[in-house]
Amino acid sequence: MFRDFKDPGMRHAVLRLYRTTEPATGSEDLHQRLSTTGRPALVVWGARHPYLPVWYAHRQQDTFANTEVIVLSDSGHWPIIDNPVAVEALVTAFLHRVLAGRSDLTG
């Protein structure tokens, strides 16, 4: 997807989508369905996201009972592109914590 984003037409289409879509659209239904899963969540957010402010990252705590929110000050919409080393370290540490001692990895 990131590779496709180099195409000016793709960038224009995504920008148009962002500008015409209300972020809250459909979010209540999604919140209801996800909040019942009981799954832990790692939210990695870019502080320099041009369209969705950081408070959206913290709203994930309303949906997931066990949420870690990490805001990367040097990242925008694509933290995994902007700072892949930090994201890898965060995800790896999160998975180690979550999976430690679990014998049932599917549920």
C-alpha positions in Angstrom: 0.0 0.0 0.0 2.8 2.4 0.9 4.4 1.7 -2.5 1.1 2.5 -4.3 1.0 5.8 -2.3 3.8 7.1 -4.5 1.3 7.4 -7.3 -0.1 11.0 -7.4 -3.6 9.7 -8.3 -3.6 7.4 -5.3 -2.5 10.2 -3.0 -5.3 12.4 -4.3 -7.9 9.7 -3.8 -6.8 9.0 -0.3 -6.7 12.7 0.6 -10.2 13.1 -0.8 -11.4 10.1 1.2 -9.9 11.6 4.4 -11.5 15.0 3.8 -15.0 13.6 3.1 -15.1 10.9 5.7 -16.2 11.5 9.3 -13.9 9.4 11.5 -16.7 8.5 13.8 -18.8 6.9 11.0 -19.5 3.3 11.9 -17.2 3.6 15.0 -20.0 2.9 17.5 -20.8 -0.5 15.9 -17.2 -1.4 15.7 -16.6 -0.3 19.3 -19.5 -2.6 20.4 -18.2 -5.6 18.5 -14.5 -5.2 19.6 -15.2 -4.3 23.2 -16.6 -7.8 23.9 -13.4 -9.6 22.7 -11.4 -9.2 25.9 -8.3 -9.0 23.8 -5.3 -6.8 24.7 -4.4 -4.2 22.2 -1.3 -2.2 21.3 -2.0 1.1 19.7 1.1 2.8 18.1 0.2 6.3 16.9 2.1 9.0 15.2 2.0 12.3 17.0 2.3 14.1 13.7 -0.7 12.4 12.1 -2.1 15.0 9.7 -5.7 14.1 10.0 -6.4 12.1 13.2 -5.2 13.7 16.4 -3.6 11.7 19.2 -6.7 11.7 21.3 -8.1 9.1 18.9 -5.3 6.8 20.0 -6.3 7.2 23.6 -10.0 6.5 22.7 -9.0 2.9 22.0 -8.9 2.5 25.8 -12.7 2.9 25.7 -12.9 -0.2 23.4 -10.2 -2.5 24.7 -10.0 -3.3 28.4 -6.3 -3.9 28.2 -4.8 -1.3 26.0 -1.3 0.1 25.7 -1.1 3.4 23.8 2.3 4.4 22.5 2.6 7.8 20.7 5.7 8.2 18.6 6.7 11.8 18.4 8.6 11.4 15.1 5.8 9.6 13.2 2.8 10.6 11.2 0.2 8.3 9.6 2.7 5.5 9.0 4.7 4.9 12.2 5.9 1.5 10.8 7.4 3.5 7.8 8.6 6.5 9.8 10.2 4.6 12.6 10.3 0.8 11.8 12.9 0.0 14.5 10.8 1.5 17.3 7.6 -0.1 16.0 9.3 -3.5 15.8 10.7 -3.2 19.3 7.3 -2.2 20.7 5.4 -5.0 18.9 7.9 -7.6 19.9 7.9 -6.5 23.6 4.1 -6.4 23.6 3.8 -9.9 22.1 6.3 -11.3 24.6 4.2 -9.8 27.5 0.9 -10.9 26.1 1.9 -14.4 25.1 4.1 -15.2 28.2 2.8 -18.2 29.9 -0.1 -18.8 27.6 -0.7 -22.3 26.5 -3.8 -21.5 24.4 -2.6 -19.1 21.7 -5.8 -19.2 19.8 -8.2 -17.9 22.4 
